[in-house]
Amino acid sequence: MKDGKIEKGNIEGAPIFYLALPKERINDGIKNLSASAEKTDYEKKLFKYFIDLIQLQYSAFRLEKDISKGKVETFKSVLEKLKESR
């Protein structure tokens, strides 16, 4: 991240998150997505679901020995910004 913006590039030792969503929820999401700037209730709930899922996995990463602690802690600030944007 540079100047508050996420940049594309190679990262080593970064945590990988598993963001599973059942097929039914994917179909519901497609039906309920809006092209407008205003978020639908379903979009808000879906975003919260993903943030909560990432938060849970982030907590688990902090227990791992082989994960770069610096990368996990850096991601914490990104996660906080995502939570604020809800």
PyRosetta script that sets phi, psi and omega in degrees:
from pyrosetta import init, pose_from_sequence

init()
pose = pose_from_sequence("MKDGKIEKGNIEGAPIFYLALPKERINDGIKNLSASAEKTDYEKKLFKYFIDLIQLQYSAFRLEKDISKGKVETFKSVLEKLKESR")
pose.set_psi(1, 133.6)
pose.set_omega(1, -179.9)
pose.set_phi(2, -135.5)
pose.set_psi(2, 128.7)
pose.set_omega(2, -179.7)
pose.set_phi(3, 54.3)
pose.set_psi(3, 37.1)
pose.set_omega(3, 177.9)
pose.set_phi(4, 76.5)
pose.set_psi(4, 8.9)
pose.set_omega(4, -179.7)
pose.set_phi(5, -118.4)
pose.set_psi(5, 142.4)
pose.set_omega(5, 177.1)
pose.set_phi(6, -80.2)
pose.set_psi(6, 132.0)
pose.set_omega(6, -179.3)
pose.set_phi(7, -113.3)
pose.set_psi(7, 148.0)
pose.set_omega(7, 176.6)
pose.set_phi(8, -77.7)
pose.set_psi(8, 139.8)
pose.set_omega(8, 177.3)
pose.set_phi(9, 169.6)
pose.set_psi(9, 174.5)
pose.set_omega(9, 178.3)
pose.set_phi(10, -78.8)
pose.set_psi(10, 138.0)
pose.set_omega(10, 177.6)
pose.set_phi(11, -134.1)
pose.set_psi(11, 129.0)
pose.set_omega(11, 177.3)
pose.set_phi(12, -106.9)
pose.set_psi(12, 141.9)
pose.set_omega(12, 176.6)
pose.set_phi(13, 76.9)
pose.set_psi(13, 13.4)
pose.set_omega(13, 179.9)
pose.set_phi(14, -81.8)
pose.set_psi(14, 146.0)
pose.set_omega(14, 178.0)
pose.set_phi(15, -69.1)
pose.set_psi(15, 148.1)
pose.set_omega(15, 176.5)
pose.set_phi(16, -110.9)
pose.set_psi(16, 129.4)
pose.set_omega(16, -178.3)
pose.set_phi(17, -102.8)
pose.set_psi(17, 143.5)
pose.set_omega(17, 177.5)
pose.set_phi(18, -104.6)
pose.set_psi(18, 111.2)
pose.set_omega(18, -177.1)
pose.set_phi(19, -110.8)
pose.set_psi(19, 84.0)
pose.set_omega(19, -177.6)
pose.set_phi(20, -85.0)
pose.set_psi(20, 143.1)
pose.set_omega(20, 176.3)
pose.set_phi(21, -145.5)
pose.set_psi(21, 123.0)
pose.set_omega(21, -179.3)
pose.set_phi(22, -58.3)
pose.set_psi(22, 149.8)
pose.set_omega(22, -177.1)
pose.set_phi(23, -52.8)
pose.set_psi(23, -39.7)
pose.set_omega(23, -179.5)
pose.set_phi(24, -62.1)
pose.set_psi(24, -39.3)
pose.set_omega(24, -179.7)
pose.set_phi(25, -71.2)
pose.set_psi(25, -33.6)
pose.set_omega(25, 176.1)
pose.set_phi(26, -63.2)
pose.set_psi(26, -46.2)
pose.set_omega(26, 179.0)
pose.set_phi(27, -62.6)
pose.set_psi(27, -42.5)
pose.set_omega(27, 177.0)
pose.set_phi(28, -61.4)
pose.set_psi(28, -41.8)
pose.set_omega(28, 180.0)
pose.set_phi(29, -61.9)
pose.set_psi(29, -42.6)
pose.set_omega(29, 178.5)
pose.set_phi(30, -62.0)
pose.set_psi(30, -41.3)
pose.set_omega(30, -179.9)
pose.set_phi(31, -68.1)
pose.set_psi(31, -31.4)
pose.set_omega(31, -172.9)
pose.set_phi(32, -101.2)
pose.set_psi(32, 1.3)
pose.set_omega(32, 178.5)
pose.set_phi(33, -73.8)
pose.set_psi(33, 142.8)
pose.set_omega(33, -178.8)
pose.set_phi(34, -114.5)
pose.set_psi(34, 141.6)
pose.set_omega(34, 177.7)
pose.set_phi(35, -79.9)
pose.set_psi(35, -13.6)
pose.set_omega(35, -178.6)
pose.set_phi(36, -77.8)
pose.set_psi(36, 165.2)
pose.set_omega(36, 178.4)
pose.set_phi(37, -70.0)
pose.set_psi(37, -23.2)
pose.set_omega(37, 179.3)
pose.set_phi(38, -75.5)
pose.set_psi(38, 127.0)
pose.set_omega(38, -179.4)
pose.set_phi(39, -80.9)
pose.set_psi(39, 137.5)
pose.set_omega(39, 175.6)
pose.set_phi(40, -77.5)
pose.set_psi(40, 164.3)
pose.set_omega(40, 176.9)
pose.set_phi(41, -59.4)
pose.set_psi(41, -39.3)
pose.set_omega(41, -180.0)
pose.set_phi(42, -63.9)
pose.set_psi(42, -42.0)
pose.set_omega(42, 178.5)
pose.set_phi(43, -62.1)
pose.set_psi(43, -41.2)
pose.set_omega(43, 178.4)
pose.set_phi(44, -63.1)
pose.set_psi(44, -43.6)
pose.set_omega(44, 179.2)
pose.set_phi(45, -65.5)
pose.set_psi(45, -40.5)
pose.set_omega(45, 179.7)
pose.set_phi(46, -65.5)
pose.set_psi(46, -42.5)
pose.set_omega(46, 177.9)
pose.set_phi(47, -62.3)
pose.set_psi(47, -44.0)
pose.set_omega(47, 178.1)
pose.set_phi(48, -61.7)
pose.set_psi(48, -40.5)
pose.set_omega(48, 178.3)
pose.set_phi(49, -58.1)
pose.set_psi(49, -48.2)
pose.set_omega(49, -178.8)
pose.set_phi(50, -66.1)
pose.set_psi(50, -40.8)
pose.set_omega(50, 177.9)
pose.set_phi(51, -62.8)
pose.set_psi(51, -44.3)
pose.set_omega(51, 178.7)
pose.set_phi(52, -62.8)
pose.set_psi(52, -40.4)
pose.set_omega(52, 178.9)
pose.set_phi(53, -64.0)
pose.set_psi(53, -42.9)
pose.set_omega(53, 177.6)
pose.set_phi(54, -65.1)
pose.set_psi(54, -41.9)
pose.set_omega(54, -179.9)
pose.set_phi(55, -60.6)
pose.set_psi(55, -42.1)
pose.set_omega(55, 179.0)
pose.set_phi(56, -63.4)
pose.set_psi(56, -45.2)
pose.set_omega(56, 179.8)
pose.set_phi(57, -68.2)
pose.set_psi(57, -35.0)
pose.set_omega(57, 176.2)
pose.set_phi(58, -58.8)
pose.set_psi(58, -43.9)
pose.set_omega(58, 179.1)
pose.set_phi(59, -61.3)
pose.set_psi(59, -39.1)
pose.set_omega(59, 178.6)
pose.set_phi(60, -68.2)
pose.set_psi(60, -38.4)
pose.set_omega(60, 179.4)
pose.set_phi(61, -59.7)
pose.set_psi(61, -33.3)
pose.set_omega(61, -177.9)
pose.set_phi(62, -65.0)
pose.set_psi(62, -17.2)
pose.set_omega(62, 179.1)
pose.set_phi(63, -90.0)
pose.set_psi(63, -15.3)
pose.set_omega(63, -175.5)
pose.set_phi(64, -78.0)
pose.set_psi(64, 143.5)
pose.set_omega(64, 178.1)
pose.set_phi(65, -83.9)
pose.set_psi(65, -34.6)
pose.set_omega(65, -171.7)
pose.set_phi(66, -87.5)
pose.set_psi(66, -0.4)
pose.set_omega(66, -179.5)
pose.set_phi(67, -94.1)
pose.set_psi(67, 137.3)
pose.set_omega(67, 177.8)
pose.set_phi(68, -64.3)
pose.set_psi(68, 112.4)
pose.set_omega(68, -178.2)
pose.set_phi(69, -61.4)
pose.set_psi(69, -35.6)
pose.set_omega(69, 179.1)
pose.set_phi(70, -62.1)
pose.set_psi(70, -42.4)
pose.set_omega(70, 179.8)
pose.set_phi(71, -66.1)
pose.set_psi(71, -39.8)
pose.set_omega(71, 179.9)
pose.set_phi(72, -65.8)
pose.set_psi(72, -43.3)
pose.set_omega(72, -179.7)
pose.set_phi(73, -68.1)
pose.set_psi(73, -36.3)
pose.set_omega(73, 175.4)
pose.set_phi(74, -62.4)
pose.set_psi(74, -40.6)
pose.set_omega(74, 179.8)
pose.set_phi(75, -64.0)
pose.set_psi(75, -28.4)
pose.set_omega(75, 179.6)
pose.set_phi(76, -56.6)
pose.set_psi(76, -41.8)
pose.set_omega(76, -179.8)
pose.set_phi(77, -67.0)
pose.set_psi(77, -36.4)
pose.set_omega(77, 176.5)
pose.set_phi(78, -65.4)
pose.set_psi(78, -43.0)
pose.set_omega(78, 179.0)
pose.set_phi(79, -61.1)
pose.set_psi(79, -41.3)
pose.set_omega(79, 178.6)
pose.set_phi(80, -62.9)
pose.set_psi(80, -39.0)
pose.set_omega(80, 178.4)
pose.set_phi(81, -66.4)
pose.set_psi(81, -38.5)
pose.set_omega(81, 177.1)
pose.set_phi(82, -63.9)
pose.set_psi(82, -42.2)
pose.set_omega(82, 179.8)
pose.set_phi(83, -63.6)
pose.set_psi(83, -36.2)
pose.set_omega(83, 179.4)
pose.set_phi(84, -68.2)
pose.set_psi(84, -29.0)
pose.set_omega(84, -175.1)
pose.set_phi(85, -79.0)
pose.set_psi(85, -5.2)
pose.set_omega(85, -179.2)
pose.set_phi(86, -58.0)
pose.dump_pdb("model.pdb")
